Amino acid sequence: MIEQDTIRLLRECDAGIKMGVASIDEVLDYVENGQLRKTLVECRDEHMKLKHKIQELLQEYHDEGKEPNPMAKSMSWIKTNVKLVMKESDQTIAELMTDGCNMGVKSLNRFLNQYKAADEKSKAITKKLSDLEEKLTVDIRKFL
């Protein structure tokens, strides 16, 4: 049970990181404010560091990870592009990122509760990822 929950939790983190990094990459070309750009790039870089740790752990379990849900990814892409076409601004980007982070934090906490038997290392990574998402929402509030 511990191994199964650990793998499942790591997979969900893997998919979430991929979704978050893709979302940041989608909006970077539209960012005007240098501080917002720097904040997003730093957050993306931290996500990538966690992604590498997660992939190392998944390899120990002979697992390849998980891709984000194609429907969720498509809906996110549509929402992002429609909102940016309607109002291309740093405020719109901050709103989109805040919404995405809030969904990520909610999902990560749901997975922590769902996969209670996961090992402490994977739980710690999940909490660190959740903290990164929460930090980003705080850091970009001034752009809302």
N, CA, C and O atoms as a MOPAC input file, in Angstrom:
PM7 MOZYME 1SCF
protein

 N      0.82500 1    -1.20700 1     0.00000 1
 C      0.00000 1     0.00000 1     0.00000 1
 C      0.86400 1     1.26400 1     0.00000 1
 O      0.55900 1     2.23100 1    -0.69800 1
 N      1.94900 1     1.24800 1     0.79300 1
 C      2.81800 1     2.42400 1     0.85500 1
 C      3.39900 1     2.71200 1    -0.52100 1
 O      3.38900 1     3.85300 1    -0.98200 1
 N      3.90200 1     1.67900 1    -1.16900 1
 C      4.52000 1     1.87300 1    -2.47900 1
 C      3.50000 1     2.36900 1    -3.50000 1
 O      3.80200 1     3.27800 1    -4.27300 1
 N      2.30500 1     1.79300 1    -3.51900 1
 C      1.27400 1     2.22200 1    -4.48300 1
 C      0.89200 1     3.67600 1    -4.25700 1
 O      0.82800 1     4.45700 1    -5.20600 1
 N      0.63600 1     4.04500 1    -2.99900 1
 C      0.25800 1     5.42400 1    -2.70600 1
 C      1.39800 1     6.38500 1    -3.03600 1
 O      1.15900 1     7.49000 1    -3.52300 1
 N      2.62300 1     5.97000 1    -2.77300 1
 C      3.78400 1     6.81000 1    -3.08000 1
 C      3.86800 1     7.07000 1    -4.58400 1
 O      4.04100 1     8.21000 1    -5.01600 1
 N      3.74500 1     6.02000 1    -5.36300 1
 C      3.81200 1     6.16400 1    -6.82200 1
 C      2.67300 1     7.04900 1    -7.31700 1
 O      2.88900 1     7.93500 1    -8.14500 1
 N      1.47800 1     6.81800 1    -6.82300 1
 C      0.32200 1     7.61400 1    -7.26900 1
 C      0.49000 1     9.09500 1    -6.91400 1
 O      0.18500 1     9.97400 1    -7.72100 1
 N      0.97400 1     9.35800 1    -5.71100 1
 C      1.18100 1    10.74300 1    -5.29700 1
 C      2.25300 1    11.40600 1    -6.16100 1
 O      2.08100 1    12.54000 1    -6.60800 1
 N      3.34900 1    10.70300 1    -6.39300 1
 C      4.41300 1    11.25400 1    -7.23700 1
 C      3.93100 1    11.48500 1    -8.66500 1
 O      4.31400 1    12.47200 1    -9.29200 1
 N      3.10700 1    10.59900 1    -9.18000 1
 C      2.55000 1    10.77900 1   -10.52300 1
 C      1.71000 1    12.05000 1   -10.59900 1
 O      1.81400 1    12.82000 1   -11.55500 1
 N      0.88900 1    12.25700 1    -9.59700 1
 C      0.03100 1    13.45200 1    -9.60100 1
 C      0.87800 1    14.72000 1    -9.51900 1
 O      0.57900 1    15.71500 1   -10.18000 1
 N      1.92400 1    14.68400 1    -8.71400 1
 C      2.83400 1    15.83500 1    -8.64800 1
 C      3.51200 1    16.06200 1    -9.99700 1
 O      3.65700 1    17.20000 1   -10.44300 1
 N      3.91900 1    14.98900 1   -10.63100 1
 C      4.55900 1    15.06300 1   -11.93900 1
 C      3.63000 1    15.72600 1   -12.95600 1
 O      4.03800 1    16.63100 1   -13.68500 1
 N      2.39200 1    15.27300 1   -12.99800 1
 C      1.42000 1    15.84700 1   -13.93000 1
 C      1.14500 1    17.31400 1   -13.59700 1
 O      1.02800 1    18.14900 1   -14.49400 1
 N      1.04400 1    17.61900 1   -12.31000 1
 C      0.78400 1    18.99800 1   -11.90000 1
 C      1.91400 1    19.94000 1   -12.26500 1
 O      1.67800 1    21.06500 1   -12.70700 1
 N      3.13900 1    19.48000 1   -12.08100 1
 C      4.28700 1    20.30600 1   -12.44300 1
 C      4.31200 1    20.55200 1   -13.94600 1
 O      4.55000 1    21.67400 1   -14.39200 1
 N      4.07100 1    19.51800 1   -14.71500 1
 C      4.04700 1    19.67700 1   -16.17600 1
 C      2.99400 1    20.70100 1   -16.58400 1
 O      3.22700 1    21.52500 1   -17.46800 1
 N      1.83900 1    20.64300 1   -15.93500 1
 C      0.75900 1    21.58300 1   -16.24100 1
 C      1.17500 1    23.00900 1   -15.85000 1
 O      0.96500 1    23.95300 1   -16.61100 1
 N      1.76200 1    23.15100 1   -14.66800 1
 C      2.18200 1    24.47200 1   -14.20700 1
 C      3.26300 1    25.08900 1   -15.07000 1
 O      3.19100 1    26.26900 1   -15.41100 1
 N      4.25400 1    24.30700 1   -15.42200 1
 C      5.35000 1    24.80400 1   -16.27000 1
 C      4.80600 1    25.20100 1   -17.64500 1
 O      5.18100 1    26.24200 1   -18.18500 1
 N      3.93300 1    24.38400 1   -18.20200 1
 C      3.34400 1    24.70600 1   -19.50900 1
 C      2.54400 1    26.00800 1   -19.43200 1
 O      2.58400 1    26.82000 1   -20.35700 1
 N      1.82300 1    26.20300 1   -18.33500 1
 C      1.03000 1    27.42600 1   -18.16800 1
 C      1.92100 1    28.65600 1   -18.07500 1
 O      1.63000 1    29.68700 1   -18.68200 1
 N      2.99300 1    28.54800 1   -17.32300 1
 C      3.92100 1    29.68000 1   -17.21500 1
 C      4.54000 1    29.96500 1   -18.58000 1
 O      4.60500 1    31.12000 1   -19.00100 1
 N      4.99200 1    28.92800 1   -19.26900 1
 C      5.59900 1    29.11500 1   -20.58800 1
 C      4.61400 1    29.77000 1   -21.57400 1
 O      5.01200 1    30.56600 1   -22.42400 1
 N      3.33100 1    29.42300 1   -21.44600 1
 C      2.30500 1    29.98000 1   -22.33800 1
 C      2.16700 1    31.48700 1   -22.20700 1
 O      1.91300 1    32.17600 1   -23.19500 1
 N      2.33400 1    32.01100 1   -20.98400 1
 C      2.07500 1    33.43600 1   -20.76700 1
 C      3.32100 1    34.31000 1   -20.80800 1
 O      3.20200 1    35.53100 1   -20.91400 1
 N      4.50300 1    33.72700 1   -20.72700 1
 C      5.72700 1    34.53800 1   -20.61700 1
 C      5.90300 1    35.53700 1   -21.76400 1
 O      6.38600 1    36.64800 1   -21.54400 1
 N      5.52000 1    35.15900 1   -22.96500 1
 C      5.67900 1    36.08000 1   -24.10400 1
 C      4.79500 1    37.31600 1   -23.98100 1
 O      5.05000 1    38.32800 1   -24.63300 1
 N      3.75800 1    37.23900 1   -23.14900 1
 C      2.81900 1    38.35100 1   -22.99300 1
 C      3.15100 1    39.26400 1   -21.82200 1
 O      2.58700 1    40.35300 1   -21.71100 1
 N      4.05600 1    38.84000 1   -20.94800 1
 C      4.37500 1    39.59900 1   -19.74200 1
 C      5.14300 1    40.85700 1   -20.11400 1
 O      6.11400 1    40.81400 1   -20.86900 1
 N      4.68300 1    41.98600 1   -19.56500 1
 C      5.34300 1    43.26500 1   -19.82300 1
 C      6.25100 1    43.68600 1   -18.66900 1
 O      7.34200 1    44.21200 1   -18.89200 1
 N      5.80300 1    43.45500 1   -17.44900 1
 C      6.53400 1    43.88900 1   -16.27200 1
 C      7.70900 1    42.95300 1   -15.98900 1
 O      7.53900 1    41.73600 1   -15.90700 1
 N      8.89200 1    43.52700 1   -15.84400 1
 C     10.09700 1    42.74000 1   -15.60600 1
 C     10.05200 1    41.94600 1   -14.30900 1
 O     10.53200 1    40.81400 1   -14.25500 1
 N      9.47600 1    42.53700 1   -13.26000 1
 C      9.39600 1    41.84100 1   -11.96600 1
 C      8.45700 1    40.63900 1   -12.05600 1
 O      8.74500 1    39.58500 1   -11.48900 1
 N      7.34600 1    40.78900 1   -12.75800 1
 C      6.42000 1    39.66800 1   -12.93100 1
 C      7.09500 1    38.55700 1   -13.72800 1
 O      6.97800 1    37.38200 1   -13.38200 1
 N      7.79300 1    38.92400 1   -14.78100 1
 C      8.51800 1    37.93900 1   -15.59400 1
 C      9.53800 1    37.18100 1   -14.73100 1
 O      9.62600 1    35.95400 1   -14.78700 1
 N     10.30200 1    37.93400 1   -13.93600 1
 C     11.32400 1    37.32400 1   -13.07700 1
 C     10.67500 1    36.35700 1   -12.08000 1
 O     11.18300 1    35.25800 1   -11.85800 1
 N      9.57600 1    36.76100 1   -11.49400 1
 C      8.86700 1    35.92500 1   -10.52100 1
 C      8.37900 1    34.63400 1   -11.16700 1
 O      8.51900 1    33.55600 1   -10.59100 1
 N      7.80800 1    34.74300 1   -12.35700 1
 C      7.30600 1    33.55900 1   -13.06100 1
 C      8.44300 1    32.62700 1   -13.47400 1
 O      8.32100 1    31.40800 1   -13.34800 1
 N      9.53300 1    33.18300 1   -13.96100 1
 C     10.67000 1    32.36500 1   -14.38200 1
 C     11.28600 1    31.64700 1   -13.17200 1
 O     11.62000 1    30.46500 1   -13.25400 1
 N     11.43200 1    32.35700 1   -12.06400 1
 C     11.97500 1    31.72200 1   -10.85300 1
 C     11.06800 1    30.59200 1   -10.37800 1
 O     11.55100 1    29.53300 1    -9.97500 1
 N      9.77300 1    30.81200 1   -10.42300 1
 C      8.82300 1    29.78000 1   -10.01000 1
 C      8.91500 1    28.57300 1   -10.94900 1
 O      8.91100 1    27.42500 1   -10.50300 1
 N      8.99800 1    28.84500 1   -12.23200 1
 C      9.13400 1    27.74700 1   -13.20300 1
 C     10.41000 1    26.95000 1   -12.94600 1
 O     10.40700 1    25.72100 1   -13.01700 1
 N     11.49500 1    27.65300 1   -12.64900 1
 C     12.77000 1    26.98200 1   -12.37900 1
 C     12.68000 1    26.10100 1   -11.13500 1
 O     13.22000 1    24.99500 1   -11.11900 1
 N     12.00900 1    26.58000 1   -10.10700 1
 C     11.82200 1    25.78100 1    -8.88900 1
 C     10.96000 1    24.55400 1    -9.17300 1
 O     11.21100 1    23.47200 1    -8.64400 1
 N      9.93700 1    24.73600 1   -10.01800 1
 C      9.10300 1    23.59900 1   -10.42200 1
 C      9.94800 1    22.55700 1   -11.15300 1
 O      9.77900 1    21.35600 1   -10.94200 1
 N     10.84500 1    23.01300 1   -12.00000 1
 C     11.68400 1    22.08100 1   -12.76200 1
 C     12.62900 1    21.30200 1   -11.84200 1
 O     12.88700 1    20.12000 1   -12.07000 1
 N     13.14000 1    21.96300 1   -10.80900 1
 C     14.00200 1    21.26400 1    -9.84500 1
 C     13.21900 1    20.14900 1    -9.16000 1
 O     13.71600 1    19.03400 1    -9.00300 1
 N     11.98700 1    20.46300 1    -8.75400 1
 C     11.14600 1    19.43800 1    -8.12200 1
 C     10.79400 1    18.32900 1    -9.10500 1
 O     10.72000 1    17.15700 1    -8.73600 1
 N     10.58100 1    18.70900 1   -10.35100 1
 C     10.25300 1    17.71000 1   -11.37000 1
 C     11.38400 1    16.68300 1   -11.48700 1
 O     11.12800 1    15.48400 1   -11.59400 1
 N     12.61600 1    17.15100 1   -11.46600 1
 C     13.76500 1    16.24000 1   -11.57200 1
 C     13.82800 1    15.30300 1   -10.35600 1
 O     14.12200 1    14.11700 1   -10.50200 1
 N     13.55200 1    15.83500 1    -9.16700 1
 C     13.54200 1    14.99200 1    -7.96900 1
 C     12.44500 1    13.93200 1    -8.07600 1
 O     12.65500 1    12.76400 1    -7.74800 1
 N     11.28600 1    14.35800 1    -8.53800 1
 C     10.15800 1    13.43500 1    -8.67600 1
 C     10.48300 1    12.35200 1    -9.69600 1
 O     10.18300 1    11.17900 1    -9.47700 1
 N     11.08700 1    12.73500 1   -10.79200 1
 C     11.42500 1    11.75100 1   -11.81900 1
 C     12.46300 1    10.75100 1   -11.30800 1
 O     12.40000 1     9.56900 1   -11.64600 1
 N     13.41000 1    11.21100 1   -10.50600 1
 C     14.38600 1    10.28600 1    -9.91700 1
 C     13.69100 1     9.26700 1    -9.01400 1
 O     13.99800 1     8.07600 1    -9.05700 1
 N     12.75400 1     9.74600 1    -8.20000 1
 C     12.03000 1     8.84200 1    -7.30800 1
 C     11.15700 1     7.87300 1    -8.09700 1
 O     11.08700 1     6.68700 1    -7.77400 1
 N     10.49600 1     8.37900 1    -9.12400 1
 C      9.66000 1     7.49800 1    -9.94200 1
 C     10.49400 1     6.42600 1   -10.63600 1
 O     10.05100 1     5.28700 1   -10.78500 1
 N     11.70100 1     6.79300 1   -11.05900 1
 C     12.58700 1     5.80800 1   -11.68900 1
 C     12.95400 1     4.69700 1   -10.72800 1
 O     13.12100 1     3.54700 1   -11.13600 1
 N     13.08000 1     5.03300 1    -9.44900 1
 C     13.36500 1     4.00200 1    -8.44800 1
 C     12.23600 1     2.96600 1    -8.39000 1
 O     12.46500 1     1.79600 1    -8.08300 1
 N     11.02100 1     3.41900 1    -8.69100 1
 C      9.85400 1     2.52100 1    -8.70400 1
 C      9.55600 1     1.99900 1   -10.10200 1
 O      8.53000 1     1.35400 1   -10.32000 1
 N     10.44600 1     2.27300 1   -11.04700 1
 C     10.28100 1     1.85000 1   -12.43800 1
 C      8.97600 1     2.38000 1   -13.03400 1
 O      8.24000 1     1.65900 1   -13.70700 1
 N      8.71200 1     3.67200 1   -12.76300 1
 C      7.50400 1     4.31900 1   -13.24900 1
 C      7.91000 1     5.54200 1   -14.06400 1
 O      8.87900 1     6.22600 1   -13.73300 1
 N      7.16900 1     5.80700 1   -15.12500 1
 C      7.51100 1     6.91100 1   -16.02900 1
 C      6.80100 1     8.21500 1   -15.71000 1
 O      7.02600 1     9.21600 1   -16.39000 1
 N      5.95500 1     8.23000 1   -14.70100 1
 C      5.25100 1     9.45300 1   -14.35900 1
 C      3.91800 1     9.54600 1   -15.05500 1
 O      3.37500 1     8.55100 1   -15.53600 1
 N      3.40100 1    10.74800 1   -15.10100 1
 C      2.05600 1    10.94300 1   -15.63300 1
 C      1.98800 1    12.25800 1   -16.38600 1
 O      2.54600 1    13.26600 1   -15.95300 1
 N      1.30600 1    12.23700 1   -17.50800 1
 C      1.04600 1    13.46000 1   -18.25300 1
 C     -0.22600 1    14.11100 1   -17.70300 1
 O     -1.09800 1    13.41900 1   -17.17600 1
 N     -0.33400 1    15.42500 1   -17.82400 1
 C     -1.56800 1    16.08000 1   -17.38200 1
 C     -2.76500 1    15.55900 1   -18.17400 1
 O     -2.62800 1    15.11200 1   -19.31200 1
 N     -3.92300 1    15.62500 1   -17.55700 1
 C     -5.15200 1    15.23300 1   -18.22000 1
 C     -5.30100 1    16.07400 1   -19.49900 1
 O     -5.27400 1    17.30200 1   -19.42800 1
 N     -5.45900 1    15.42900 1   -20.66500 1
 C     -5.54500 1    16.17600 1   -21.92700 1
 C     -6.70400 1    17.17900 1   -21.95100 1
 O     -6.58100 1    18.26200 1   -22.52400 1
 N     -7.81300 1    16.81800 1   -21.33600 1
 C     -8.95900 1    17.73400 1   -21.31300 1
 C     -8.64000 1    18.95600 1   -20.45400 1
 O     -8.93000 1    20.08600 1   -20.84700 1
 N     -8.05100 1    18.73400 1   -19.29600 1
 C     -7.69000 1    19.84600 1   -18.41700 1
 C     -6.65300 1    20.74500 1   -19.08500 1
 O     -6.72700 1    21.97100 1   -18.99400 1
 N     -5.70600 1    20.13000 1   -19.74300 1
 C     -4.67100 1    20.89900 1   -20.43800 1
 C     -5.27400 1    21.74200 1   -21.56900 1
 O     -4.91200 1    22.90600 1   -21.74500 1
 N     -6.18200 1    21.15300 1   -22.31900 1
 C     -6.84600 1    21.87000 1   -23.41300 1
 C     -7.68900 1    23.01800 1   -22.88800 1
 O     -7.66800 1    24.11900 1   -23.43700 1
 N     -8.43000 1    22.75300 1   -21.82200 1
 C     -9.28300 1    23.80100 1   -21.25400 1
 C     -8.43400 1    24.95200 1   -20.71400 1
 O     -8.79900 1    26.11900 1   -20.86300 1
 N     -7.32600 1    24.63000 1   -20.10100 1
 C     -6.42800 1    25.65800 1   -19.58700 1
 C     -5.87100 1    26.50100 1   -20.73600 1
 O     -5.80900 1    27.72700 1   -20.64700 1
 N     -5.47200 1    25.83300 1   -21.80400 1
 C     -4.91300 1    26.54000 1   -22.96100 1
 C     -5.96700 1    27.47300 1   -23.56000 1
 O     -5.67000 1    28.62400 1   -23.87900 1
 N     -7.17700 1    26.98400 1   -23.70900 1
 C     -8.26600 1    27.79100 1   -24.28200 1
 C     -8.54600 1    28.99500 1   -23.38700 1
 O     -8.62700 1    30.12400 1   -23.87000 1
 N     -8.69300 1    28.75700 1   -22.09000 1
 C     -8.98400 1    29.84700 1   -21.15000 1
 C     -7.89100 1    30.90700 1   -21.21200 1
 O     -8.17500 1    32.10200 1   -21.27700 1
 N     -6.64800 1    30.46100 1   -21.19100 1
 C     -5.52200 1    31.39100 1   -21.22000 1
 C     -5.53400 1    32.22800 1   -22.48600 1
 O     -5.42700 1    33.45300 1   -22.42800 1
 N     -5.66100 1    31.57600 1   -23.61800 1
 C     -5.60000 1    32.30300 1   -24.88100 1
 C     -6.80400 1    33.19500 1   -25.12900 1
 O     -6.65900 1    34.28000 1   -25.69100 1
 N     -7.98300 1    32.76300 1   -24.72400 1
 C     -9.17500 1    33.60300 1   -24.87700 1
 C     -9.05200 1    34.84600 1   -24.00500 1
 O     -9.31600 1    35.95700 1   -24.46500 1
 N     -8.65100 1    34.66300 1   -22.74800 1
 C     -8.51900 1    35.81200 1   -21.84600 1
 C     -7.45000 1    36.78300 1   -22.33000 1
 O     -7.62600 1    37.99900 1   -22.24700 1
 N     -6.33900 1    36.24500 1   -22.83800 1
 C     -5.26700 1    37.12700 1   -23.29700 1
 C     -5.63200 1    37.85300 1   -24.58100 1
 O     -5.19000 1    38.98100 1   -24.80100 1
 N     -6.43500 1    37.22000 1   -25.43300 1
 C     -6.89000 1    37.89900 1   -26.65200 1
 C     -7.83100 1    39.04000 1   -26.28300 1
 O     -7.79400 1    40.11300 1   -26.88600 1
 N     -8.67700 1    38.79100 1   -25.28100 1
 C     -9.64100 1    39.80800 1   -24.87300 1
 C     -8.96700 1    40.96900 1   -24.14100 1
 O     -9.32700 1    42.13000 1   -24.33600 1
 N     -7.99000 1    40.64500 1   -23.30100 1
 C     -7.31200 1    41.68700 1   -22.53200 1
 C     -5.89300 1    41.24300 1   -22.22300 1
 O     -5.64100 1    40.58300 1   -21.21400 1
 N     -4.97300 1    41.61300 1   -23.10000 1
 C     -3.57500 1    41.23400 1   -22.92400 1
 C     -2.93200 1    42.19400 1   -21.93400 1
 O     -2.59200 1    43.32600 1   -22.27800 1
 N     -2.76800 1    41.72200 1   -20.69100 1
 C     -2.16400 1    42.57100 1   -19.67200 1
 C     -1.54000 1    41.70400 1   -18.57900 1
 O     -1.83400 1    40.51600 1   -18.44600 1
 N     -0.67300 1    42.34500 1   -17.81000 1
 C     -0.06500 1    41.64200 1   -16.68000 1
 C     -1.12200 1    41.28100 1   -15.64500 1
 O     -0.99900 1    40.26300 1   -14.96500 1
 N     -2.14900 1    42.09700 1   -15.52200 1
 C     -3.23400 1    41.80000 1   -14.58700 1
 C     -3.94100 1    40.50300 1   -14.99000 1
 O     -4.22900 1    39.66200 1   -14.13900 1
 N     -4.21700 1    40.34500 1   -16.27400 1
 C     -4.85500 1    39.12300 1   -16.76300 1
 C     -3.96300 1    37.91400 1   -16.49300 1
 O     -4.44300 1    36.85900 1   -16.07900 1
 N     -2.68400 1    38.07400 1   -16.72700 1
 C     -1.73500 1    36.98400 1   -16.48700 1
 C     -1.70900 1    36.62800 1   -15.00200 1
 O     -1.71500 1    35.44900 1   -14.64600 1
 N     -1.68000 1    37.63100 1   -14.14300 1
 C     -1.67900 1    37.37400 1   -12.69900 1
 C     -2.96100 1    36.65500 1   -12.27300 1
 O     -2.92200 1    35.76800 1   -11.42000 1
 N     -4.08000 1    37.03100 1   -12.85800 1
 C     -5.34800 1    36.36800 1   -12.54200 1
 C     -5.31600 1    34.90100 1   -12.98600 1
 O     -5.71500 1    34.01000 1   -12.23500 1
 N     -4.84300 1    34.66100 1   -14.19800 1
 C     -4.76300 1    33.28900 1   -14.71200 1
 C     -3.83900 1    32.42900 1   -13.85300 1
 O     -4.17500 1    31.29400 1   -13.51500 1
 N     -2.68400 1    32.97100 1   -13.50600 1
 C     -1.72400 1    32.22100 1   -12.69900 1
 C     -2.27100 1    31.95800 1   -11.29500 1
 O     -2.08000 1    30.87600 1   -10.74000 1
 N     -2.94900 1    32.95000 1   -10.73100 1
 C     -3.54600 1    32.77500 1    -9.40400 1
 C     -4.60400 1    31.68000 1    -9.43200 1
 O     -4.63800 1    30.82400 1    -8.54700 1
 N     -5.46200 1    31.70300 1   -10.43800 1
 C     -6.48600 1    30.65400 1   -10.56900 1
 C     -5.84300 1    29.27800 1   -10.69600 1
 O     -6.27600 1    28.32600 1   -10.04800 1
 N     -4.81400 1    29.17300 1   -11.52600 1
 C     -4.12200 1    27.90200 1   -11.72400 1
 C     -3.45100 1    27.41600 1   -10.45200 1
 O     -3.52100 1    26.23100 1   -10.12400 1
 N     -2.80300 1    28.31500 1    -9.73900 1
 C     -2.13600 1    27.94100 1    -8.48700 1
 C     -3.14500 1    27.48100 1    -7.44300 1
 O     -2.91300 1    26.50400 1    -6.73100 1
 N     -4.25700 1    28.18900 1    -7.35600 1
 C     -5.28000 1    27.80200 1    -6.38300 1
 C     -5.82700 1    26.41000 1    -6.69700 1
 O     -6.05000 1    25.61100 1    -5.78800 1
 N     -6.04000 1    26.12400 1    -7.96400 1
 C     -6.49200 1    24.77900 1    -8.34200 1
 C     -5.41400 1    23.74600 1    -8.01700 1
 O     -5.72200 1    22.64600 1    -7.55900 1
 N     -4.16300 1    24.09800 1    -8.25100 1
 C     -3.06000 1    23.19100 1    -7.95600 1
 C     -2.95800 1    22.87400 1    -6.47400 1
 O     -2.79300 1    21.71500 1    -6.09400 1
 N     -3.05600 1    23.89400 1    -5.64000 1
 C     -2.97300 1    23.70000 1    -4.18700 1
 C     -4.13100 1    22.81200 1    -3.71800 1
 O     -3.94200 1    21.90100 1    -2.91200 1
 N     -5.30400 1    23.08700 1    -4.22600 1
 C     -6.47100 1    22.28300 1    -3.85100 1
 C     -6.27000 1    20.82300 1    -4.25000 1
 O     -6.53800 1    19.91800 1    -3.45900 1
 N     -5.80200 1    20.59500 1    -5.46400 1
 C     -5.57300 1    19.22500 1    -5.94100 1
 C     -4.49100 1    18.52600 1    -5.13100 1
 O     -4.64900 1    17.36900 1    -4.74200 1
 N     -3.39700 1    19.22500 1    -4.87900 1
 C     -2.29300 1    18.61000 1    -4.12900 1
 C     -2.73400 1    18.19600 1    -2.72700 1
 O     -2.36200 1    17.12500 1    -2.24800 1
 N     -3.51500 1    19.03200 1    -2.07900 1
 C     -3.99800 1    18.68300 1    -0.74500 1
 C     -4.98800 1    17.52500 1    -0.79900 1
 O     -5.00900 1    16.67700 1     0.09300 1
 N     -5.79900 1    17.49400 1    -1.83600 1
 C     -6.71400 1    16.35900 1    -2.02000 1
 C     -5.90900 1    15.06900 1    -2.19800 1
 O     -6.25400 1    14.04100 1    -1.61500 1
 N     -4.84100 1    15.11500 1    -2.99700 1
 C     -4.01400 1    13.92300 1    -3.21000 1
 C     -3.27500 1    13.50800 1    -1.93400 1
 O     -3.11000 1    12.31500 1    -1.67800 1
 N     -2.83000 1    14.47800 1    -1.13600 1
 C     -2.19200 1    14.13500 1     0.14000 1
 C     -3.17100 1    13.38500 1     1.03900 1
 O     -2.79600 1    12.43100 1     1.72000 1
 N     -4.41400 1    13.81900 1     1.03400 1
 C     -5.43600 1    13.14600 1     1.83700 1
 C     -5.80500 1    11.78900 1     1.24600 1
 O     -6.07800 1    10.84000 1     1.98100 1
 N     -5.81100 1    11.70100 1    -0.05500 1
 C     -6.19900 1    10.46600 1    -0.73700 1
 C     -5.12300 1     9.38300 1    -0.61000 1
 O     -5.44000 1     8.20600 1    -0.43900 1
 N     -3.86800 1     9.77900 1    -0.69300 1
 C     -2.76500 1     8.82400 1    -0.66400 1
 C     -2.00800 1     8.91400 1     0.66400 1
 O     -0.80200 1     9.15800 1     0.68700 1
 N     -2.72200 1     8.71500 1     1.75300 1
 C     -2.17600 1     8.85100 1     3.10800 1
 C     -1.00900 1     7.90200 1     3.38600 1
 O     -0.14100 1     8.21400 1     4.20100 1
 N     -0.98300 1     6.75400 1     2.71800 1
 C      0.05700 1     5.76500 1     2.98200 1
 C      1.36000 1     6.05300 1     2.22200 1
 O      2.32400 1     5.29800 1     2.35300 1
 N      1.39900 1     7.11600 1     1.44400 1
 C      2.62000 1     7.45800 1     0.69700 1
 C      3.77000 1     7.70300 1     1.66600 1
 O      3.55300 1     8.09600 1     2.81200 1
 N      4.98800 1     7.46900 1     1.20000 1
 C      6.14100 1     7.67000 1     2.07700 1
 C      6.35500 1     9.15900 1     2.37400 1
 O      5.84400 1    10.03200 1     1.67200 1
 N      7.11600 1     9.41600 1     3.42100 1
 C      7.30300 1    10.80000 1     3.89100 1
 C      8.04900 1    11.66800 1     2.88400 1
 O      7.81000 1    12.87200 1     2.80300 1
 N      8.94200 1    11.06700 1     2.12600 1
 C      9.70100 1    11.83100 1     1.12400 1
 C      8.77200 1    12.38800 1     0.05100 1
 O      8.89200 1    13.55400 1    -0.32700 1
 N      7.84400 1    11.56300 1    -0.44300 1
 C      6.92200 1    12.02700 1    -1.48100 1
 C      5.91300 1    13.02600 1    -0.90800 1
 O      5.50600 1    13.95700 1    -1.60400 1
 N      5.51200 1    12.84500 1     0.33300 1
 C      4.61800 1    13.82000 1     0.97200 1
 C      5.31800 1    15.16900 1     1.12300 1
 O      4.71000 1    16.22000 1     0.91700 1
 N      6.59600 1    15.13100 1     1.48400 1
 C      7.35900 1    16.37500 1     1.65000 1
 C      7.49400 1    17.11200 1     0.31600 1
 O      7.38900 1    18.33800 1     0.26700 1
 N      7.72200 1    16.37200 1    -0.74800 1
 C      7.81000 1    16.99300 1    -2.07200 1
 C      6.47300 1    17.59800 1    -2.46000 1
 O      6.42000 1    18.69200 1    -3.02100 1
 N      5.40200 1    16.89500 1    -2.16400 1
 C      4.06200 1    17.40100 1    -2.47900 1
 C      3.79600 1    18.69100 1    -1.71000 1
 O      3.26100 1    19.65000 1    -2.26700 1
 N      4.16300 1    18.71700 1    -0.44800 1
 C      3.97200 1    19.92300 1     0.36900 1
 C      4.83000 1    21.07100 1    -0.14900 1
 O      4.39600 1    22.22300 1    -0.16600 1
 N      6.04200 1    20.74900 1    -0.56800 1
 C      6.92600 1    21.79700 1    -1.11100 1
 C      6.32700 1    22.37400 1    -2.39700 1
 O      6.37000 1    23.58400 1    -2.61800 1
 N      5.77400 1    21.51000 1    -3.23700 1
 C      5.12600 1    21.97200 1    -4.46100 1
 C      3.93200 1    22.85200 1    -4.13000 1
 O      3.74500 1    23.90000 1    -4.74800 1
 N      3.13000 1    22.44300 1    -3.17400 1
 C      1.97900 1    23.24000 1    -2.74800 1
 C      2.43600 1    24.59800 1    -2.21800 1
 O      1.82000 1    25.62200 1    -2.51500 1
 N      3.51500 1    24.60700 1    -1.43200 1
 C      4.06200 1    25.86100 1    -0.90200 1
 C      4.53900 1    26.78200 1    -2.02300 1
 O      4.36000 1    27.99700 1    -1.95400 1
 N      5.15000 1    26.19500 1    -3.06100 1
 C      5.58500 1    26.98700 1    -4.21900 1
 C      4.40300 1    27.66900 1    -4.89400 1
 O      4.47300 1    28.84000 1    -5.26800 1
 N      3.31800 1    26.91500 1    -5.04200 1
 C      2.11500 1    27.45700 1    -5.67700 1
 C      1.53500 1    28.59400 1    -4.83400 1
 O      1.15400 1    29.64000 1    -5.36000 1
 N      1.47400 1    28.37500 1    -3.53000 1
 C      0.94200 1    29.41800 1    -2.64000 1
 C      1.83100 1    30.66000 1    -2.65700 1
 O      1.33700 1    31.78700 1    -2.65500 1
 N      3.13100 1    30.44700 1    -2.67400 1
 C      4.07400 1    31.57300 1    -2.71100 1
 C      3.88800 1    32.39300 1    -3.98200 1
 O      3.92600 1    33.62300 1    -3.94200 1
 N      3.69000 1    31.72000 1    -5.09900 1
 C      3.49200 1    32.45900 1    -6.34500 1
 C      2.24900 1    33.33600 1    -6.26300 1
 O      2.26900 1    34.48200 1    -6.71200 1
 N      1.17600 1    32.81000 1    -5.69700 1
 C     -0.04000 1    33.63200 1    -5.60800 1
 C      0.20300 1    34.87500 1    -4.75600 1
 O     -0.31300 1    35.94900 1    -5.06600 1
 N      0.98100 1    34.73700 1    -3.68900 1
 C      1.29700 1    35.89000 1    -2.85000 1
 C      2.19200 1    36.86800 1    -3.60700 1
 O      1.96600 1    38.07800 1    -3.58200 1
 N      3.20800 1    36.33400 1    -4.27700 1
 C      4.18300 1    37.18100 1    -4.98000 1
 C      3.57200 1    37.97800 1    -6.13300 1
 O      4.07600 1    39.04700 1    -6.47600 1
 N      2.50400 1    37.47800 1    -6.72800 1
 C      1.94100 1    38.19600 1    -7.89500 1
 C      0.67500 1    38.97900 1    -7.55900 1
 O      0.04500 1    39.53800 1    -8.45600 1
 N      0.29800 1    39.02900 1    -6.30200 1
 C     -0.91200 1    39.78300 1    -5.91400 1
 C     -0.84200 1    41.24400 1    -6.32900 1
 O     -1.85500 1    41.84600 1    -6.68500 1
 N      0.34200 1    41.80200 1    -6.28200 1
 C      0.47600 1    43.22700 1    -6.61800 1
 C      0.16900 1    43.50700 1    -8.10000 1
 O      0.02300 1    44.66400 1    -8.49700 1
 N      0.07200 1    42.45400 1    -8.90400 1
 C     -0.22500 1    42.63900 1   -10.32300 1
 C     -1.70300 1    42.42900 1   -10.63100 1
 O     -2.13100 1    42.61900 1   -11.77000 1
 N     -2.48700 1    42.03800 1    -9.62600 1
 C     -3.92200 1    41.80400 1    -9.84700 1
 C     -4.68200 1    43.10500 1   -10.01800 1
 O     -5.89700 1    43.09000 1   -10.21200 1

